[in-house]
Each structure stands twice: as C-alpha cells, then as structure tokens.
Amino acid sequence: MSAEGAPPVHGPSTRDVLCNACAGASAGIIAATFVCPLDVIKTRLQVHGLLKLSSSSSSSSSSSSSNSRGSLIFSSLQQIKKTEGIRGMYRGLSPTILALLPNWAVYFTIYDKLKSLLHSHADVNNQLSIGANIVAASGAGAATAIATNPLWVVKTRLQTQGMRPGVVPYKSIASALRRITHEEGIRGLYSGLLPALAGVSHVAIQFPSYEKMKAYLAERDNTTVDNLSPGKIAIASSLSKILASTITYPHEVVRSRLQEQGQARDTVAHYKGVLDCTKRVFKKEGIAGFYRGCAINLLRTTPSAVITFTSYEMIQRFLHRTFPTDSDNPGTHLKSGNKHQISVH
C-alpha cells in the first residue's frame, strides 16, 4: 500500500501521551532507583577522575588488582557509604525522578508528532524509513534535552558536591534551582546543553541499531516486531544502548564537567566552553579522560535497560487494559520503536 493510500495518521491522543508518560516514568523510576549508586560513581568519575579512597579501603583492595573495575566499584561504594552514608549513594535521585515525567511526556509527544509529519516516507508496510525515524527521534531528543536540562544540572551537582571542599551544599532541588539562578543566571541552568544536544547523536546510532536487532529477533522467532516478548525487546534495546553509549560517551564527560563547575569558587580553573573543556581534558588526560566512568556506565546500562523495558511493557499493557478505547488508534502501528529512545542521559 502506498503512502497516499494509507489511512490518515493522527498524532498521539491525550490518553496515549498520558499512558506512555506514566508507563515510561514509572519504569524509569524503578530503574533509576536500582542503579543510582552506580550513576553516582559514574558522574564523579566523569568530573573528578579516579576517586581518592581511604587508606583502609585502598589497602584492602591493593592486594587484588586495584585497577579492576569490580574493585573500583566496590571500593567507591564503601567510601561513599563511610563518608556520606546510604544517602550519599542516592544523591541526585530526586531530580532524576522529577525529570522523568516531563522527559517522557515531551519526548513521546514530539516524537509521535514528527512521525506523523514524516509519514509520507513510509514504506509499503507503512513503516517509516530509517532516515525518517532518525529525524523524528533526534528532534524529540533535542526538545527533551532543552526542556529538562536544568534538572540534570541539579542532579549532577547533588551527586558531586560532597567532593568539593568549602562548597556550601544544596539542601534540596528547589534550593539548588534558586541558588543556581541567583548566582549564575539562566546560563547556569543550561550549562552543558550544547554537549547534551550533541548527545542526540546517541539516538541516531541507537535507533537504527535497535530496529535492526528487533527485526532480526522477530524474524528468528517467526513473529512480528509488535509481538516480541519483553525479554527479546530488552535484549535488543540493551545491546543497541551499549553500542550507542560506547561510541557517544565522550560528550557525557564534557557535559558533566560543564554542569558541575558552577560550584567551584576558583573561576580561573573554569572551562570557557565545550571546545575549551575538550582541549583541556585531552591535553591533561588524553583519550582516556573522555571515557572516565564508561565501564561503570555500561555496567549500569544493561540492568537499567532490562528493568526499564520490561517494566514499561507491563505497565503500559496494564494502563491500556485499565483505560481502553472504543477503537484502536490508527497511528499506533507507528509506535513500535518510540518507547526506548528517551534516555539521552
């Protein structure tokens, strides 16, 4: 069937947006809570490099490969628990949770609207081309990054503020937003936005990879992509996420450093922008500097993807059963890939 002969494609209904946002946010909250300690370590490695461990924890780990990733994670968790308590392992969780609902709502709304506009590029099976999918996903990712950047700035600073001596800590999300606005202006709230927008390239890699893996699994199981089990969806999404994360990880390091530096009182050491930060990290730390925390990020990505996608499927199915419609939305066939592309952070 040609694109002209296809039934009219409508944007997402209010019910669809609410169901997708609630399912996505709920799944995201479950995953974010589960992997938050690893996220804290990853962010601190991005900003400050290798953590300075206490003598007791460093001596206990020196006998066994102190450079091993498992030892680093375990020792870092021990150090955070010792100096900051259990609460230290969950720094930045509140703004993460607060950002998830608008994150998913903005993404789904923009993504579905763009897919509707690009429907003339659909193939004979009424599926959008890879190029059209990339355009829609990138546009939605950019809109989401702009809408939620202030909350990610707060998350980064809450996770790293315990490592800067002499810094007056933020007491809450509201306190952080007020102080950043007062002390640094709107520019402070949107620090790191440029690399965050560059990170939309993450979606451009993840999306076609995910679609190809999903199509391969469906063909192998002799089924359709819409009928894949949550387990198969988790496999496809986690593998594509690992691939995209590895390739685009350097932008996360630059973004985290730009977002965090507003807490420093030594303005001489401040990065002047993306290019200055990139040059100085490369000069001081080499290529390895752009991959600080990458291994921990990958260890965090896989269980997070499995939890997020499985939870999303179950919650979304429950919501659609609880709030049924009289007839199927004619645009639902376009939604087979959109639920997995929100996590730019």
Summary of the structure (lengths in Angstrom):
residues: 345
radius of gyration: 21.2
end to end distance: 38.3
largest distance: 71.1
contacts: 1113
relative contact order: 0.16
helix: 75%
strand: 1%
